[in-house]
Amino acid sequence: MTRRLRRGARGAALIEFVLVLPLFLTILLGVIDWGWYFVVREIAINATREGARIGSVAPGPAAAATDAGAAVQNYLRNALGDAHVATPAVDSTGCAVAGYRCISVTLADFRPVPGANRSITGLQEWTRVPTAFTVRTDMRLEVQSP
């Protein structure tokens, strides 16, 4: 059984496809950009947590800053590769919360796409994905006795 199309309906499917394709591609590229942004942001949050955790059990403030910075860089290197390794700002002397000293680990101006002010697909103007973000984790500094 063959299906006969009306005279004007033959090209309607093609025209509808051409009209819907740009919208579909924009949504698809937006999903890719936002997905990558959320993955990288979550990895950066976990890296600062790991650095703060390692630094919080260090024997002293100087060792805490060094150990925390190295832990953040190792986490980023293992999770995202060498292109995403960043040096965090670590403060183990200045923050005091409720009488306790704490360690603060910050990744400032961290970029999902290293060294670029754009998204992974290059359509940042359309998808509105942030090109940089800042992550900070504070944790109580546990000073160990020798």
C-alpha positions as CSV (number, residue, x, y, z in Angstrom):
1,M,0.0,0.0,0.0
2,T,1.5,3.3,-1.0
3,R,0.7,6.6,0.6
4,R,-0.1,9.4,-1.6
5,L,0.7,12.9,-0.4
6,R,-1.2,15.9,-1.5
7,R,0.4,18.1,-4.0
8,G,1.6,20.9,-1.5
9,A,2.5,18.5,1.4
10,R,5.6,17.0,-0.2
11,G,8.0,19.5,1.0
12,A,6.3,20.4,4.2
13,A,8.3,17.9,6.3
14,L,11.6,19.3,5.0
15,I,10.5,22.9,5.7
16,E,9.5,22.0,9.2
17,F,12.8,20.2,9.8
18,V,14.7,23.2,8.6
19,L,12.8,25.6,10.8
20,V,13.2,23.4,13.9
21,L,16.8,22.3,13.4
22,P,18.5,25.6,14.7
23,L,16.4,25.6,17.9
24,F,17.1,21.9,18.5
25,L,20.9,22.4,17.9
26,T,21.0,25.5,20.2
27,I,19.3,23.4,23.0
28,L,21.6,20.5,22.4
29,L,24.8,22.7,22.6
30,G,23.4,24.5,25.7
31,V,23.0,21.1,27.4
32,I,26.6,20.2,26.5
33,D,27.9,23.6,27.8
34,W,25.9,23.6,31.0
35,G,26.7,19.9,31.6
36,W,30.4,20.5,31.3
37,Y,30.2,23.6,33.5
38,F,28.4,21.7,36.3
39,V,30.9,18.8,36.1
40,V,33.9,21.2,36.4
41,R,32.3,23.2,39.1
42,E,31.6,20.1,41.2
43,I,35.2,18.9,40.7
44,A,36.5,22.3,41.9
45,I,34.2,22.2,45.0
46,N,35.5,18.8,45.8
47,A,39.1,19.8,45.2
48,T,38.8,22.7,47.7
49,R,37.1,20.4,50.2
50,E,39.9,17.9,49.8
51,G,42.5,20.6,50.3
52,A,40.8,22.0,53.4
53,R,40.5,18.5,54.8
54,I,44.2,17.7,54.3
55,G,45.2,21.1,55.6
56,S,43.0,20.9,58.7
57,V,45.0,18.0,60.1
58,A,48.5,19.4,59.3
59,P,50.8,19.9,62.3
60,G,51.0,23.7,61.9
61,P,49.6,26.6,59.9
62,A,52.6,26.7,57.5
63,A,52.3,23.0,56.7
64,A,48.5,23.3,56.5
65,A,48.8,25.9,53.7
66,T,51.4,23.9,51.8
67,D,49.6,20.6,52.1
68,A,46.2,22.1,51.2
69,G,47.6,23.7,48.1
70,A,49.3,20.5,46.9
71,A,46.1,18.5,47.6
72,V,44.0,20.9,45.5
73,Q,46.4,20.8,42.6
74,N,46.7,17.0,42.8
75,Y,42.9,16.6,42.8
76,L,42.5,18.9,39.8
77,R,45.3,17.2,37.9
78,N,43.8,13.7,38.5
79,A,40.2,14.7,37.8
80,L,40.6,17.1,34.8
81,G,44.2,16.9,33.6
82,D,47.1,19.3,33.6
83,A,45.3,22.1,31.7
84,H,42.9,22.7,34.7
85,V,45.5,22.8,37.4
86,A,45.3,26.1,39.4
87,T,47.0,27.4,42.4
88,P,44.5,28.0,45.2
89,A,44.7,30.8,47.8
90,V,45.1,29.1,51.2
91,D,44.7,31.1,54.4
92,S,45.4,29.2,57.7
93,T,46.0,32.2,59.9
94,G,43.3,34.9,59.3
95,C,40.0,33.2,59.8
96,A,38.6,32.6,63.3
97,V,35.1,31.1,63.7
98,A,33.6,30.8,67.2
99,G,37.0,30.8,68.9
100,Y,38.5,28.2,66.6
101,R,41.2,28.8,63.9
102,C,40.2,27.6,60.5
103,I,41.8,27.0,57.1
104,S,40.3,28.7,54.0
105,V,40.9,27.3,50.6
106,T,39.8,29.4,47.6
107,L,40.0,28.8,43.8
108,A,39.3,32.2,42.4
109,D,38.4,32.9,38.7
110,F,38.5,29.1,37.9
111,R,37.5,28.5,34.2
112,P,35.6,25.5,32.8
113,V,37.5,26.0,29.6
114,P,41.2,26.8,30.5
115,G,42.6,30.1,29.4
116,A,39.5,31.2,27.5
117,N,36.5,33.5,28.0
118,R,34.1,31.1,26.2
119,S,32.2,28.0,26.6
120,I,33.2,24.5,25.4
121,T,31.1,24.8,22.2
122,G,31.9,28.4,21.6
123,L,28.3,29.6,21.8
124,Q,28.6,31.3,25.2
125,E,26.5,34.3,23.9
126,W,23.5,31.9,23.3
127,T,23.9,29.4,26.1
128,R,24.9,32.0,28.8
129,V,27.3,29.6,30.6
130,P,29.5,31.4,33.1
131,T,33.1,31.5,31.8
132,A,34.6,31.6,35.3
133,F,33.6,31.0,38.9
134,T,35.0,31.1,42.5
135,V,34.9,28.3,45.0
136,R,35.8,28.6,48.7
137,T,35.8,26.0,51.5
138,D,36.4,26.8,55.2
139,M,37.2,24.1,57.7
140,R,38.3,24.1,61.4
141,L,42.1,23.8,61.8
142,E,42.9,20.9,64.1
143,V,46.3,21.6,65.6
144,Q,47.9,18.3,66.4
145,S,50.1,18.0,69.5
146,P,53.6,16.5,68.9
